[in-house]
Amino acid sequence: MGPHSDSQHLEMDRCSEPAFQRHTGPGGVQVSSCECCVPAPFLPDARDPRSPVKQLRPGWPAHPEPCQNFEQVLGTGTGCHPPVFQPGFKMLSLKLPRLLNMEQVPQVFHEQGILFGYRHPQSSATACLLSLFQMTNETLNIWTHLLPFWFFSWRFVSTLQATDILNDSYSWPLLVYMGASCLFPLASSCAHTFSSMSRNARHICYFLDYGAVNLFSLGCAIAYSAYVFPDTLVGTTFHDYYLTLAVLNTIVSIWLSCYSRFFEIQKPGLCKMLRVLAFAFPYTWDSLPILFRVFLFPGESAENEATLYHQKHMAMTLLASFFYSAHLPERLAPGRFDYIGHSHQLFHVCVILATHMQMEAILLDKTLRKEWLLAHCRPLLFAQIAGAILLCLIFSLSNIVYFSSALYRIPEPELHKKET
């Protein structure tokens, strides 16, 4: 007679033992099961009818079908036992998406040294949002930029409230920089959140991420031009053309960074080299005023307590670049740092710390050098600032649209491989 026969149901009605019992599984592990089923681990995969038997831990008895009494655990009372919860009360059940290993996702989703914790490569937007509250190999990548976004937004709003925006043109470059410093961590968080919706969605998410990074790079250049240039270089030809070349750098950078994604599988080394170059060159150009100020013209009036923050910012940026390009420590111990401690998380933390140091340095320079700068150079005009931002946005969005459309023109059957 089967385990769910009518006679056994009648017998269960007279049973005084609870319908849900504890059992000792292989290795002495305590698990829960219904008395009318064989012991099975109380895991989502084991209860999911879509989950194959091979997903169960070694040593557990085969339990391919979902427990018939599982609904009564949720208080619905539709199984072979009455509800265990009081009427009017139901347990909130939130089913998180199932995670996959590296061999179960297409190659384009692979990360060097990361073996487990991958989301489904065709996740829904809802599943992507739920993954914020599930430990995957992307969870800390999301939160290490999402939380700083709120912190930088708070500082930006506080500065806005303390500034006479219409009349204080001296503060405009600072506001542009602080606004851009809010945008890039938000774009990064969104990219890591929704990058598992599809192969094309993954690329487009990171195209937008690169665009935000380039806009932030331009915001840095605008702030540096206004507050950070050493005394000797203020008003020189280099100072006059510094911002113009920074705009050109963002155009080249967004093109290189987007283009690099088309070599991820065939030529990963070239892909990494192009992407590092795409971000390193604009940063180096933007940082020239700092390098001149620290190493070539020390002892000027620009030498103040902000200089120490500039030095910390550069050191933290170099550390971030190391983690981004080296893929350490996960490259030395694949699978050990899948969820916590891999290089991209460390890269995110270093970038945020570097941005915080940079913001403090710019705020100090703006305050301490205000009188000297207003006396020796003209503040950036609104047309200069708005023109630079507008050009950056136009060329960045044009590149993003172009490369996004190219994704649909280039067939890559292997990248569309679904879960097996």
Secondary structure, DSSP 4 states (H G I P E B T S, - for coil): --TT-HHHHHHHHT--S-SEEEEE-GGG-EEEEETTS------HHHH-TTS-GGGSPTTSPP--SPPTTHHHHTT---SSS--SSPTT-------PPPPB-GGGS-GGG--TT--S-BPPTT--HHHHHHGGGS--TTHHHHHHHHHHHHHHHHHHHHHHHTS-TTT-GGGHHHHHHHHHHHHHHHHHHHHHHHTTS-HHHHHHHHHHHHHHHHHHHHHHHHHIIIIIS-GGGTTSHHHHHHHHHHHHHHHHHHHHHHHHGGGTTT-HHHHHHHHHHHHHHHHHHHHHHHHIIIIISTTSTT-STHHHHHHHHHHHHHHHHHHHHH-TTTTTSTTTSSSSS-HHHHHHHHHHHHHHHHHHHHHHHHHHTHHHHHHHSPPPPHHHHHHHHHHHHHHHHHHHHHHHHHHHHS--GGGG----
